[in-house]
Amino acid sequence: MRTRTISTATALAVLFSSAALSAVSTGTAAAATTVVASPGGMVADGGLKRVFVADQKAGKVLAADYSGAFVDSVGGVKGVSGLALSDDGATLYAAAEGSSEIVAIDAATLDVKARYAVATDKGPRHIAFAAGKVWFTYGDQWDGDLGSVDPTAEPATAVQLGLFPQAHPGIYGPALLDTDPSTPGLLAIGQTGLSTDSMAVVDVSGDAPRMTAYYQGDYSLNDGIGDIDLVPGAAQVLVNGAQRDAYADGKFTAAGAYPTGQRADIAPNGLVAQVNGAKVSVYRPDAAHPLRTYSSSTVGTAALRWAPDSSRVFALVEAGGGFSLKVFTDPTLNAPTLTVSAPSTATRGKKLTVKGKITATVPLPGGTELQATRTDLESPDGKALPAVTVKADGTFSFTDTPPAGGAVTYRVGYAGDAEHTSVTASDKVDVSRTKTTLTVNKNGNVYGYGADVSFTAHLGSTYKNRTVELWANPYGDDKPNKLIRTAKVNSAGNLSATVDMKRDTTITAVYKGDARTAPKTAKSTAYAKVKISTAVSKHYKKAKIGSTTYYWFHKRTDPLLTTTMSYYKDRKQRFDLQVRSGGAWHSADSEYFPIGTSGKSAITLEGPDQSGIKARMRSTYVNGSSGDSVNSTTYGPWKYLYWTN
């Protein structure tokens, strides 16, 4: 508390400090995911249930489980650009283009077993395992070729180069490679580089590679090759995830196409997983419509691989500046599309109709039945409705009479079958409810500071629920809305709660409704004065003049007037001063002075230096002008002052 000095003509300026609070929120740690900066190959190991992903930039190979979660990694595979597994799944081979090596890695432990140096400074780039050997491509744009590593041979003779059958023009660059377990010993080879349209199928099962089919690219089949796959069960290759090209008599011919795609991988059972922009679609062999479509990411997918048992598809999708491993399950099942449409509003107790349609690219069984449930206030866990039979065109409809009002949800589901996933859809109906009355008394009343005031809410007739909540929200942002009572109203429909009125306060009654009665809210705002008292000091006596008690001062004495007021941040008192003259009181000054955190404000009033002067003062809180608006305007009592010789 500081003492202020004023005269009947001068007011002093004041400063007052305020404080601010801040809050900090924390989040939970994310689950470990498998992320690479730049993809350098991917392969799935069915025996270990592992997915291996190469990070070319980091020179690492990462292992993940079948859920996509990171398990382990191995480094030191510089510029890794391709991965392949041995037929037994025990050894993982990596093309380390940055160090011109083929690196053999134990698939179970990720320990490096061997390193095979490749005598080139342009590869190895792409890699595959067939006929017991590791096959790789290398070279530049105009001088590509095929090499191999025989893991069973002596180190000095294990690596062989220049193996592309030379009776043909060759391949122009480090070409793409693919194998298929159903046709062991065959390699599909797709040219890369500036002129990317040549391709070949080479038989590597014998002592030396033999050409099965060759195409000297003239862009009549494909407009560039960015991906190539051998098609199981057919003498075909799939180019860029879309174009099917058959090979026979040493030549390639067009054999059909899937819808537009960019790249693909083919499962042993012939299912095609295709990347098309931000989607991954699964096709049955030669089908015109997808069996299943997944949303891979908002950007795109860099690589796809089937699990060897065709149970899932692994994808490297762009995310956050890198590539994250994503897993798509149940790829062999067709995902139906189900829509449900119900009226937006309805009357309780009256029949309504729900309609919808279920469609699938693989036809659903005849007489398909759907399960319908209704969820409402009386059946929050859902009530089963009669089964709904789908018509031949996939549409369906059913009627229901909602017994409860409010938000009613109709959910329709298909359980799935051997060829289809399950699917559910729902729609909501706003069902009418009767209205009730709810009031809170004492709206607009003004009370003294700290008065204990009982507020009563009155609830009209309802169906079942008779519970009311009473909330008190004092003015000021430092006091939150607080639940002060929740209970059933009495037999008269009333519920009361007492509030300590230290601030203006809004009392809110909340009735949350029931199955047949709509919710209701009612408010009442009551007002509270501040607590004010003023102590006078430095007088030499107290005595009456007429019927009024005055504080008597010598004419050269400066009275000290100390006001105590209930505190609130930035609060000020208004100091009112009046002087007696001509038989009437005249305003001499009104100034605002801060209330300290102790709730006190001390003012020294300069004496008039003459006798016979009468004055009076009071402290006042003015709503909105005293620095805040959390209380009602309150006038303190007048203090009467008299100066003598």
ROPARO-793719 format. One line per 10 residues: their letters; for each residue x negated, y, z of C-alpha. Coordinates in nm, 2 decimals, always signed. Layout:
ROPARO-793719
A> X/Y/Z | ...
***
This chain:
ROPARO-793719
MRTRTISTAT> +0.00/+0.00/+0.00 | -0.13/+0.35/-0.09 | +0.00/+0.68/+0.05 | +0.13/+0.93/-0.21 | +0.17/+1.30/-0.16 | +0.44/+1.51/-0.32 | +0.58/+1.85/-0.27 | +0.93/+1.97/-0.35 | +0.81/+2.06/-0.70 | +0.53/+1.81/-0.79
ALAVLFSSAA> +0.54/+1.43/-0.86 | +0.24/+1.20/-0.89 | +0.18/+0.94/-1.17 | +0.11/+0.59/-1.07 | -0.04/+0.27/-1.21 | +0.05/-0.08/-1.13 | -0.10/-0.41/-1.24 | +0.08/-0.71/-1.38 | -0.03/-1.07/-1.43 | +0.04/-1.32/-1.71
LSAVSTGTAA> +0.05/-1.70/-1.69 | -0.06/-1.94/-1.96 | +0.00/-2.31/-2.01 | -0.21/-2.57/-2.18 | -0.07/-2.89/-2.33 | -0.26/-3.21/-2.40 | -0.19/-3.49/-2.64 | -0.25/-3.86/-2.65 | -0.54/-4.03/-2.84 | -0.46/-4.18/-3.17
AATTVVASPG> -0.50/-4.55/-3.24 | -0.82/-4.66/-3.41 | -0.77/-4.65/-3.79 | -0.99/-4.75/-4.08 | -1.11/-4.44/-4.27 | -1.37/-4.39/-4.54 | -1.50/-4.07/-4.70 | -1.55/-4.22/-5.05 | -1.41/-4.56/-5.14 | -1.67/-4.81/-5.27
GMVADGGLKR> -1.46/-5.13/-5.30 | -1.22/-5.34/-5.10 | -1.16/-5.71/-5.06 | -0.94/-5.93/-4.83 | -1.05/-6.24/-4.65 | -0.76/-6.48/-4.59 | -0.95/-6.72/-4.36 | -1.08/-6.45/-4.12 | -0.77/-6.23/-4.17 | -1.00/-5.94/-4.23
VFVADQKAGK> -1.00/-5.65/-4.49 | -1.34/-5.52/-4.59 | -1.37/-5.16/-4.71 | -1.68/-4.99/-4.84 | -1.77/-4.63/-4.78 | -2.00/-4.53/-5.07 | -2.11/-4.20/-4.92 | -2.19/-4.34/-4.58 | -2.35/-4.66/-4.71 | -2.14/-4.87/-4.48
VLAADYSGAF> -1.90/-5.16/-4.50 | -1.61/-5.15/-4.25 | -1.40/-5.44/-4.13 | -1.03/-5.41/-4.04 | -0.77/-5.65/-3.92 | -0.45/-5.73/-4.11 | -0.27/-5.44/-3.94 | -0.53/-5.20/-4.08 | -0.70/-5.13/-3.74 | -1.08/-5.08/-3.74
VDSVGGVKGV> -1.28/-5.38/-3.61 | -1.65/-5.34/-3.69 | -1.89/-5.20/-3.95 | -2.24/-5.25/-4.09 | -2.46/-4.98/-4.24 | -2.77/-4.97/-4.46 | -2.58/-5.06/-4.78 | -2.69/-4.75/-4.97 | -2.44/-4.62/-5.23 | -2.22/-4.93/-5.20
SGLALSDDGA> -2.00/-4.94/-5.51 | -1.83/-5.29/-5.50 | -1.74/-5.58/-5.28 | -1.68/-5.95/-5.35 | -1.63/-6.26/-5.13 | -1.77/-6.61/-5.18 | -1.51/-6.88/-5.26 | -1.52/-7.00/-4.90 | -1.48/-6.65/-4.76 | -1.79/-6.69/-4.55
TLYAAAEGSS> -2.02/-6.44/-4.73 | -1.94/-6.09/-4.83 | -2.14/-5.95/-5.12 | -2.19/-5.57/-5.17 | -2.33/-5.39/-5.47 | -2.58/-5.14/-5.32 | -2.62/-4.91/-5.62 | -2.83/-4.66/-5.42 | -3.10/-4.91/-5.35 | -3.05/-5.14/-5.66
EIVAIDAATL> -2.96/-5.44/-5.45 | -2.70/-5.71/-5.40 | -2.66/-5.74/-5.02 | -2.52/-6.06/-4.87 | -2.34/-6.01/-4.54 | -2.20/-6.27/-4.30 | -1.82/-6.20/-4.32 | -1.76/-6.31/-3.96 | -2.03/-6.11/-3.79 | -2.13/-5.85/-4.05
DVKARYAVAT> -2.49/-5.94/-4.01 | -2.70/-5.90/-4.32 | -2.81/-6.24/-4.45 | -3.01/-6.15/-4.76 | -3.09/-5.87/-5.00 | -3.14/-5.94/-5.37 | -3.33/-5.67/-5.56 | -3.20/-5.59/-5.90 | -3.46/-5.46/-6.15 | -3.28/-5.16/-6.27
DKGPRHIAFA> -3.23/-4.80/-6.17 | -2.88/-4.79/-6.30 | -2.68/-5.03/-6.08 | -2.56/-5.27/-5.98 | -2.22/-5.10/-6.00 | -1.93/-5.35/-6.01 | -1.93/-5.70/-5.86 | -1.73/-6.03/-5.86 | -1.78/-6.39/-5.75 | -1.72/-6.68/-5.99
AGKVWFTYGD> -1.86/-7.03/-6.05 | -2.07/-7.01/-5.74 | -2.25/-6.70/-5.84 | -2.24/-6.32/-5.78 | -2.18/-6.14/-6.11 | -2.25/-5.77/-6.14 | -2.27/-5.50/-6.41 | -2.53/-5.23/-6.46 | -2.67/-4.99/-6.71 | -2.59/-4.65/-6.85
QWDGDLGSVD> -2.32/-4.52/-7.09 | -2.48/-4.68/-7.41 | -2.66/-4.97/-7.26 | -2.45/-5.17/-7.02 | -2.50/-5.54/-6.93 | -2.41/-5.83/-6.71 | -2.63/-5.99/-6.44 | -2.59/-6.26/-6.17 | -2.72/-6.37/-5.84 | -2.74/-6.75/-5.76
PTAEPATAVQ> -2.74/-6.77/-5.38 | -2.86/-7.13/-5.40 | -3.16/-7.06/-5.61 | -3.51/-6.97/-5.50 | -3.55/-6.59/-5.43 | -3.78/-6.54/-5.72 | -3.53/-6.68/-5.97 | -3.20/-6.59/-5.80 | -3.14/-6.27/-6.00 | -3.08/-6.29/-6.37
LGLFPQAHPG> -3.02/-5.99/-6.60 | -2.91/-5.95/-6.96 | -2.64/-6.21/-6.95 | -2.36/-6.05/-7.16 | -2.32/-6.26/-7.47 | -2.53/-6.08/-7.72 | -2.35/-6.21/-8.03 | -2.11/-5.92/-7.98 | -2.17/-5.55/-7.98 | -2.19/-5.54/-7.60
IYGPALLDTD> -2.05/-5.31/-7.33 | -2.12/-4.95/-7.30 | -2.18/-4.88/-6.94 | -2.15/-5.06/-6.60 | -1.82/-5.23/-6.68 | -1.53/-5.33/-6.44 | -1.51/-5.69/-6.34 | -1.22/-5.92/-6.22 | -1.17/-6.28/-6.14 | -0.86/-6.51/-6.08
PSTPGLLAIG> -0.86/-6.82/-5.86 | -0.62/-6.99/-6.10 | -0.87/-6.97/-6.38 | -1.21/-7.03/-6.21 | -1.52/-6.94/-6.41 | -1.36/-6.66/-6.61 | -1.46/-6.29/-6.58 | -1.25/-6.00/-6.72 | -1.48/-5.72/-6.82 | -1.36/-5.36/-6.89
QTGLSTDSMA> -1.58/-5.09/-7.04 | -1.63/-4.76/-6.85 | -1.79/-4.44/-6.96 | -1.71/-4.18/-7.21 | -1.56/-4.42/-7.47 | -1.37/-4.65/-7.24 | -1.16/-4.90/-7.44 | -1.37/-5.21/-7.51 | -1.31/-5.53/-7.30 | -1.39/-5.89/-7.29
VVDVSGDAPR> -1.31/-6.22/-7.12 | -1.62/-6.42/-7.05 | -1.65/-6.79/-6.94 | -1.94/-6.81/-6.68 | -1.87/-7.17/-6.57 | -2.15/-7.32/-6.78 | -2.53/-7.27/-6.80 | -2.49/-6.94/-6.98 | -2.20/-6.70/-7.02 | -1.98/-6.76/-7.33
MTAYYQGDYS> -1.74/-6.52/-7.49 | -1.38/-6.61/-7.47 | -1.23/-6.30/-7.62 | -1.37/-5.96/-7.72 | -1.22/-5.63/-7.82 | -1.42/-5.35/-7.98 | -1.22/-5.05/-7.85 | -1.05/-4.84/-8.11 | -0.77/-4.72/-7.87 | -0.51/-4.92/-8.06
LNDGIGDIDL> -0.44/-5.12/-7.74 | -0.53/-4.90/-7.45 | -0.61/-4.53/-7.41 | -0.91/-4.58/-7.19 | -0.97/-4.84/-6.92 | -0.98/-4.75/-6.55 | -0.87/-5.08/-6.42 | -0.86/-5.44/-6.54 | -0.71/-5.76/-6.39 | -0.69/-6.12/-6.51
VPGAAQVLVN> -0.32/-6.24/-6.50 | -0.27/-6.57/-6.32 | -0.10/-6.84/-6.52 | -0.13/-6.65/-6.85 | -0.41/-6.58/-7.10 | -0.37/-6.21/-7.04 | -0.54/-5.91/-6.88 | -0.35/-5.62/-6.72 | -0.51/-5.28/-6.80 | -0.45/-4.97/-6.59
GAQRDAYADG> -0.18/-5.14/-6.40 | +0.06/-5.12/-6.69 | -0.05/-5.26/-7.03 | -0.05/-5.64/-7.07 | -0.29/-5.76/-7.33 | -0.31/-6.13/-7.44 | -0.63/-6.29/-7.55 | -0.63/-6.59/-7.79 | -0.86/-6.70/-8.08 | -1.12/-6.46/-7.95
KFTAAGAYPT> -0.90/-6.15/-7.99 | -0.67/-5.93/-7.78 | -0.31/-5.83/-7.87 | -0.04/-5.63/-7.70 | +0.19/-5.84/-7.48 | +0.42/-5.60/-7.31 | +0.39/-5.34/-7.04 | +0.51/-5.24/-6.69 | +0.63/-4.89/-6.63 | +0.36/-4.63/-6.62
GQRADIAPNG> +0.09/-4.69/-6.37 | -0.28/-4.61/-6.30 | -0.42/-4.93/-6.14 | -0.31/-5.26/-6.00 | -0.40/-5.58/-5.82 | -0.24/-5.92/-5.89 | -0.16/-6.18/-5.63 | -0.23/-6.55/-5.68 | +0.14/-6.60/-5.73 | +0.15/-6.35/-6.01
LVAQVNGAKV> +0.31/-6.06/-5.83 | +0.17/-5.72/-5.94 | +0.10/-5.44/-5.70 | +0.08/-5.12/-5.90 | -0.02/-4.76/-5.81 | +0.19/-4.50/-5.97 | +0.11/-4.15/-5.82 | +0.20/-4.15/-5.46 | +0.39/-4.48/-5.48 | +0.30/-4.84/-5.47
SVYRPDAAHP> +0.54/-5.07/-5.65 | +0.55/-5.45/-5.66 | +0.66/-5.63/-5.98 | +0.74/-5.99/-6.05 | +0.55/-6.12/-6.36 | +0.67/-5.93/-6.68 | +0.96/-5.77/-6.49 | +1.10/-5.43/-6.61 | +1.21/-5.31/-6.26 | +1.01/-5.32/-5.93
LRTYSSSTVG> +1.07/-5.58/-5.67 | +0.97/-5.34/-5.40 | +0.85/-4.98/-5.39 | +0.65/-4.81/-5.10 | +0.55/-4.45/-5.05 | +0.17/-4.47/-5.01 | +0.09/-4.10/-4.94 | +0.17/-3.75/-5.06 | -0.14/-3.75/-5.28 | -0.24/-4.09/-5.42
TAALRWAPDS> -0.40/-4.43/-5.37 | -0.76/-4.51/-5.46 | -0.75/-4.89/-5.44 | -0.52/-5.19/-5.39 | -0.58/-5.55/-5.27 | -0.34/-5.83/-5.20 | -0.38/-6.06/-4.90 | -0.48/-6.40/-5.04 | -0.15/-6.55/-4.91 | +0.05/-6.27/-5.07
SRVFALVEAG> +0.19/-6.16/-4.73 | +0.09/-5.80/-4.76 | -0.07/-5.53/-4.97 | -0.37/-5.32/-4.85 | -0.41/-4.97/-4.99 | -0.67/-4.70/-4.95 | -0.46/-4.38/-4.95 | -0.58/-4.02/-4.95 | -0.54/-3.86/-4.61 | -0.70/-3.56/-4.44
GGFSLKVFTD> -0.99/-3.53/-4.68 | -1.08/-3.90/-4.67 | -0.91/-4.24/-4.74 | -0.72/-4.44/-4.48 | -0.64/-4.81/-4.49 | -0.26/-4.86/-4.51 | -0.08/-5.19/-4.49 | +0.25/-5.27/-4.67 | +0.43/-5.58/-4.54 | +0.69/-5.81/-4.69
PTLNAPTLTV> +0.59/-5.73/-5.05 | +0.77/-6.04/-5.18 | +1.11/-5.93/-5.06 | +1.33/-5.69/-5.26 | +1.44/-5.38/-5.06 | +1.81/-5.30/-5.12 | +1.94/-4.94/-5.11 | +2.24/-4.89/-4.88 | +2.45/-4.58/-4.86 | +2.74/-4.51/-4.61
SAPSTATRGK> +2.99/-4.23/-4.63 | +3.25/-4.14/-4.37 | +3.47/-3.83/-4.33 | +3.30/-3.54/-4.16 | +3.59/-3.49/-3.93 | +3.88/-3.71/-3.81 | +4.17/-3.72/-3.56 | +4.13/-3.95/-3.26 | +4.38/-4.24/-3.28 | +4.43/-4.21/-3.65
KLTVKGKITA> +4.30/-4.44/-3.92 | +4.00/-4.33/-4.13 | +3.81/-4.50/-4.42 | +3.44/-4.56/-4.45 | +3.29/-4.62/-4.79 | +2.95/-4.71/-4.93 | +2.74/-4.90/-5.18 | +2.45/-5.15/-5.17 | +2.22/-5.20/-5.47 | +1.91/-5.40/-5.54
TVPLPGGTEL> +1.68/-5.46/-5.84 | +1.70/-5.83/-5.75 | +2.08/-5.91/-5.75 | +2.23/-5.99/-5.41 | +2.42/-6.32/-5.36 | +2.78/-6.33/-5.45 | +3.02/-6.25/-5.17 | +2.76/-6.06/-4.97 | +2.89/-5.95/-4.63 | +2.77/-5.65/-4.43
QATRTDLESP> +2.79/-5.60/-4.05 | +2.96/-5.28/-3.93 | +2.95/-5.13/-3.59 | +3.11/-4.82/-3.43 | +2.92/-4.63/-3.16 | +3.11/-4.37/-2.95 | +3.13/-4.24/-2.60 | +3.32/-4.55/-2.48 | +3.10/-4.79/-2.67 | +2.75/-4.64/-2.65
DGKALPAVTV> +2.58/-4.97/-2.73 | +2.80/-5.02/-3.03 | +3.12/-5.22/-3.09 | +3.11/-5.48/-3.37 | +3.38/-5.44/-3.64 | +3.50/-5.71/-3.88 | +3.25/-5.81/-4.15 | +3.27/-5.61/-4.47 | +3.26/-5.79/-4.81 | +3.07/-5.63/-5.10
KADGTFSFTD> +3.25/-5.60/-5.43 | +3.08/-5.72/-5.76 | +2.97/-5.36/-5.83 | +2.81/-5.33/-5.49 | +3.07/-5.10/-5.34 | +3.25/-5.16/-5.01 | +3.50/-4.99/-4.78 | +3.67/-5.05/-4.45 | +3.92/-4.87/-4.22 | +3.90/-4.81/-3.85
TPPAGGAVTY> +4.10/-4.62/-3.59 | +3.85/-4.44/-3.35 | +3.98/-4.47/-2.99 | +3.73/-4.21/-2.86 | +3.66/-3.85/-2.97 | +3.33/-3.67/-3.01 | +3.04/-3.79/-3.23 | +3.13/-4.13/-3.37 | +2.87/-4.32/-3.57 | +2.95/-4.60/-3.82
RVGYAGDAEH> +2.65/-4.81/-3.89 | +2.65/-5.07/-4.17 | +2.38/-5.33/-4.21 | +2.27/-5.62/-4.43 | +2.07/-5.89/-4.25 | +1.86/-5.98/-4.55 | +1.81/-6.32/-4.71 | +1.53/-6.52/-4.87 | +1.48/-6.26/-5.14 | +1.58/-5.94/-4.97
TSVTASDKVD> +1.48/-5.73/-4.67 | +1.73/-5.62/-4.41 | +1.87/-5.27/-4.45 | +2.09/-5.04/-4.25 | +2.25/-4.70/-4.30 | +2.49/-4.49/-4.10 | +2.71/-4.18/-4.11 | +2.87/-3.97/-3.83 | +3.22/-3.84/-3.79 | +3.33/-3.56/-3.56
VSRTKTTLTV> +3.64/-3.70/-3.40 | +3.88/-3.45/-3.23 | +3.93/-3.43/-2.85 | +4.17/-3.23/-2.64 | +4.06/-2.91/-2.48 | +4.05/-2.84/-2.11 | +4.01/-2.52/-1.90 | +3.71/-2.43/-1.69 | +3.65/-2.11/-1.49 | +3.41/-1.97/-1.24
NKNGNVYGYG> +3.52/-1.71/-0.99 | +3.37/-1.38/-0.87 | +3.26/-1.25/-1.21 | +3.14/-0.89/-1.18 | +3.13/-0.88/-0.80 | +2.84/-0.70/-0.63 | +2.68/-0.82/-0.31 | +2.42/-0.70/-0.06 | +2.07/-0.84/-0.09 | +2.04/-1.20/+0.05
ADVSFTAHLG> +2.42/-1.25/+0.09 | +2.52/-1.62/+0.08 | +2.80/-1.63/-0.18 | +3.01/-1.94/-0.25 | +3.11/-1.97/-0.62 | +3.39/-2.21/-0.72 | +3.44/-2.37/-1.06 | +3.79/-2.49/-1.15 | +3.84/-2.77/-1.40 | +4.17/-2.84/-1.57
STYKNRTVEL> +4.31/-3.18/-1.67 | +4.08/-3.43/-1.84 | +4.09/-3.80/-1.95 | +3.84/-3.97/-1.72 | +3.54/-3.75/-1.65 | +3.59/-3.52/-1.35 | +3.22/-3.42/-1.30 | +3.10/-3.06/-1.32 | +2.75/-2.92/-1.31 | +2.69/-2.58/-1.15
WANPYGDDKP> +2.38/-2.39/-1.27 | +2.24/-2.07/-1.12 | +2.02/-1.85/-1.35 | +1.88/-1.55/-1.16 | +1.78/-1.25/-1.37 | +1.41/-1.23/-1.45 | +1.19/-1.45/-1.66 | +1.01/-1.59/-1.35 | +1.31/-1.78/-1.22 | +1.43/-2.07/-1.43
NKLIRTAKVN> +1.79/-2.18/-1.47 | +1.84/-2.43/-1.19 | +2.10/-2.70/-1.13 | +2.24/-2.63/-0.78 | +2.51/-2.89/-0.77 | +2.66/-3.17/-0.98 | +2.97/-3.36/-0.84 | +3.32/-3.45/-0.91 | +3.57/-3.18/-0.85 | +3.82/-3.22/-0.56
SAGNLSATVD> +4.18/-3.30/-0.59 | +4.26/-2.94/-0.67 | +4.00/-2.94/-0.95 | +3.75/-2.73/-0.77 | +3.37/-2.76/-0.71 | +3.18/-2.50/-0.50 | +2.82/-2.41/-0.44 | +2.65/-2.14/-0.24 | +2.39/-1.90/-0.38 | +2.15/-1.68/-0.19
MKRDTTITAV> +2.21/-1.36/-0.38 | +1.87/-1.19/-0.41 | +1.91/-1.10/-0.77 | +2.18/-1.06/-1.03 | +2.27/-1.42/-1.11 | +2.47/-1.59/-1.38 | +2.66/-1.90/-1.26 | +2.73/-2.15/-1.53 | +2.98/-2.44/-1.50 | +2.92/-2.73/-1.74
YKGDARTAPK> +3.17/-3.00/-1.81 | +3.02/-3.26/-2.05 | +3.35/-3.40/-2.17 | +3.46/-3.76/-2.20 | +3.61/-3.99/-2.47 | +3.92/-3.78/-2.51 | +3.83/-3.44/-2.36 | +3.60/-3.19/-2.53 | +3.31/-3.04/-2.34 | +3.35/-2.70/-2.19
TAKSTAYAKV> +3.13/-2.43/-2.04 | +3.22/-2.13/-1.83 | +3.01/-1.84/-1.69 | +3.04/-1.59/-1.41 | +2.78/-1.31/-1.35 | +2.76/-1.16/-1.00 | +2.53/-0.88/-0.90 | +2.29/-0.83/-0.60 | +2.16/-0.51/-0.46 | +1.80/-0.47/-0.34
KISTAVSKHY> +1.70/-0.45/+0.02 | +1.59/-0.09/+0.11 | +1.48/+0.08/+0.43 | +1.27/+0.39/+0.49 | +1.06/+0.46/+0.80 | +0.99/+0.83/+0.90 | +0.67/+0.92/+1.10 | +0.48/+1.22/+1.23 | +0.79/+1.39/+1.38 | +0.78/+1.51/+1.74
KKAKIGSTTY> +1.14/+1.42/+1.82 | +1.48/+1.31/+1.69 | +1.78/+1.52/+1.77 | +2.12/+1.61/+1.63 | +2.21/+1.93/+1.45 | +2.59/+1.92/+1.45 | +2.68/+1.56/+1.40 | +2.37/+1.47/+1.19 | +2.06/+1.32/+1.34 | +1.74/+1.49/+1.21
YWFHKRTDPL> +1.37/+1.41/+1.24 | +1.20/+1.73/+1.38 | +0.86/+1.84/+1.26 | +0.63/+2.13/+1.33 | +0.62/+2.36/+1.02 | +0.26/+2.27/+0.93 | +0.33/+1.89/+0.97 | +0.35/+1.67/+0.65 | +0.60/+1.39/+0.71 | +0.51/+1.03/+0.61
LTTTMSYYKD> +0.80/+0.84/+0.45 | +0.74/+0.47/+0.41 | +0.99/+0.28/+0.20 | +1.03/-0.10/+0.22 | +1.20/-0.26/-0.09 | +1.24/-0.62/-0.21 | +0.95/-0.67/-0.45 | +0.95/-0.75/-0.82 | +0.67/-0.70/-1.07 | +0.63/-0.35/-1.19
RKQRFDLQVR> +0.91/-0.23/-0.97 | +0.93/+0.14/-0.87 | +1.14/+0.33/-0.62 | +1.31/+0.66/-0.71 | +1.22/+0.92/-0.44 | +1.52/+1.16/-0.41 | +1.46/+1.49/-0.23 | +1.72/+1.76/-0.15 | +1.70/+2.09/+0.04 | +1.98/+2.26/+0.25
SGGAWHSADS> +2.06/+2.61/+0.13 | +2.37/+2.82/+0.16 | +2.56/+2.55/+0.33 | +2.50/+2.29/+0.06 | +2.25/+2.03/-0.05 | +2.04/+2.11/-0.36 | +1.82/+1.86/-0.55 | +1.46/+1.95/-0.52 | +1.29/+1.66/-0.69 | +1.33/+1.29/-0.80
EYFPIGTSGK> +1.03/+1.09/-0.89 | +0.95/+0.72/-0.94 | +0.67/+0.56/-0.73 | +0.55/+0.20/-0.75 | +0.63/-0.06/-0.49 | +0.32/-0.25/-0.39 | +0.30/-0.63/-0.37 | +0.37/-0.59/+0.00 | +0.70/-0.43/-0.09 | +0.61/-0.09/+0.05
SAITLEGPDQ> +0.57/+0.26/-0.09 | +0.44/+0.54/+0.13 | +0.50/+0.91/+0.04 | +0.35/+1.21/+0.22 | +0.58/+1.51/+0.19 | +0.40/+1.85/+0.22 | +0.54/+2.06/+0.50 | +0.70/+2.40/+0.40 | +0.48/+2.60/+0.65 | +0.78/+2.78/+0.78
SGIKARMRST> +1.05/+2.70/+1.03 | +1.42/+2.65/+0.99 | +1.39/+2.44/+0.67 | +1.62/+2.14/+0.64 | +1.57/+1.86/+0.38 | +1.68/+1.50/+0.33 | +1.53/+1.21/+0.12 | +1.63/+0.87/+0.02 | +1.48/+0.58/-0.18 | +1.68/+0.44/-0.47
YVNGSSGDSV> +1.65/+0.14/-0.70 | +1.79/+0.22/-1.04 | +1.87/-0.08/-1.27 | +1.67/-0.04/-1.59 | +1.48/+0.27/-1.47 | +1.30/+0.13/-1.17 | +1.09/-0.09/-1.39 | +1.32/-0.39/-1.42 | +1.68/-0.50/-1.45 | +1.71/-0.79/-1.21
NSTTYGPWKY> +1.91/-0.62/-0.94 | +2.20/-0.38/-0.93 | +2.15/-0.01/-0.86 | +2.11/+0.04/-0.48 | +2.09/+0.37/-0.28 | +1.90/+0.37/+0.04 | +2.02/+0.58/+0.34 | +1.95/+0.95/+0.36 | +1.68/+1.05/+0.61 | +1.72/+1.41/+0.74
LYWTN> +1.42/+1.63/+0.81 | +1.39/+1.96/+1.00 | +1.09/+2.19/+1.04 | +1.05/+2.42/+1.34 | +0.78/+2.64/+1.49
***
